[in-house]
Amino acid sequence: MQKIVLKIGTNVLTGPDGLLDTDAVGRIATQIAGLKQHGLSIVLVSSGAVGAGRALVQLPKETGRVVQRQVMAAVGQIKLMGIYAEQFARHGLLCAQVLATKEDFRDRRHYLNMQNCFAALLRDNIIPIVNENDVISVSELMFTDNDELAGLVAALIDAQGLVILSNVDGVFDGPPGQPGSHLISGIRPGERLHAGFVQPQKSSFGRGGMMTKFRFAQKAARLGITTWIANGKRPDVLSDILIKGVPVGTCFHAQAALKQRKRWLAHGDPARKGSVTINEGAEQALRERVSSLLPVGVLRVEGDFEKGDLVQIVGEKGEPVGLGKARFGAEAARKMIGQKGKKPLVHYDYLYLFGEK
């Protein structure tokens, strides 16, 4: 069964005042029900909790921004899920809440546990509704926005497609709305020509903007997941894209799919616990043939990582080479620097090189 991740942005689900629009939620639920009837397996990554909470709670003016978000999300998430449950029930469908933080994707055990949970929900025809756990996600634990979370979930469940819905039509070859600007219908794997046209403005009530959508759409496509950015306010947009094949929005065409384990590594978080600097010979060996990273090619080990942690692999001139799961802690790795005949510091199966296809 084909698995699709749908990301619904804040501005699709809220009105001009930033409050949750129940009718908009109903329209999304109806479209998803239609996709299910065509045999698609759906995971929904939904914003809107803060918008739902905004209508329910009035906070003192001196309340800090982070605390405001936490309180509105905590209150609003219940409201949002209640509306989704009611709307899906009208179509005979059951939904489930899944809240996530970045830490769930950094740790391999957490990652596999989530993977098993999604597999069970989809097996039982339940629609997982995913959102960031805003109550505990602050500073370094926060996703850039739900576009990043959607890409991580798509990689996690081995999805074939990712649809990012916002209040924009897609990526344009110039400033949207200005004469001479045209919608770009497709972007090929690795194509960077249009990145300069992406406007950095954020959406009205969401955390992200087209810049993050473009970046995470490209990343998903590099992992083998065909990705669309489209306008969620367009009627039947999901059916047009996924059933009828109508050229809607901007499609990021997928490269050859990476293995599931490599997908986890490719989404490695910048907040790694250490790095390993390798010499030119080791880098060449990693890029030119199926090879693990051996201690003989290591020049430096930095940080205080433990066995199983994700570490950055850096070239001799300081350029990022890739990511890998360490088979030894930092202290043990330092003792083996430059030595021959030792076990790999990073096995090939747990090694991802930037630019890998």
C-alpha angles and dihedrals in degrees: 000000000000113000120213130184116209120197114197114196127219094251092056092056101038136063128235089279093058093247122131114270108216092194090056090053089050092052091052091049091051092051092048090050087055091052090051090054088058091055100259120145109223135202115184122208103194134188120193105092094110090046090052091049093048090069094048107046135046114203129196113266092242092060110121120246095246093049090047090055092046094051096043091047093048092051096036097049091066091049093046094049091047091056092046091049091051094047095047091046088062086066095043093255131134123213133196133205120238118181118190142183130196090258089066089064097041096058115069094212092051088047093054092045090055090046091055091048093053091047091054093047094049092045089057093048093249119145111231112216109201129196137159114268092244092176092071102017108100133148110332093013093060125100115232083249138305091292088070091045091051091052091050092049092048090054091044096056094037091243122190094210143025123196118193111196122195136143092277128086096230138273118338131202089233140008106321114249095023122114112267095025115125134190113253107227098193141017120197124225111284094006112149101170095102099044090092091060094058111109116225097216117125124229120262099261105002126087097235139053141194091294093064092040091054093047097049093041089056091047092052091048090052088056091055100265117128106225134195131195110200145151111275092198092064111104114254091358093151094051091047092053103037105028109023097032093226111168098249125162121338120322120206104205115224128243121220107302120259121227114268094252091051090052090059091050093046090058091052112151121244089234093082122160098232150342140236121213115208134192125249093259092056092047091050091050092051093050100041103045144013099281141150123225108261125197090240090072096047120107102175140007117203133183133027104276125158133218109293096023122129112249134186118242113215131191126236091264093049098261118140112255104174149293132277144176109247117233091197136036120256094260093053091043092055091055090056099047111139095359123136126220095034128129117264117278088211120021117222091243089061097041126101121185119202109252092024115152 
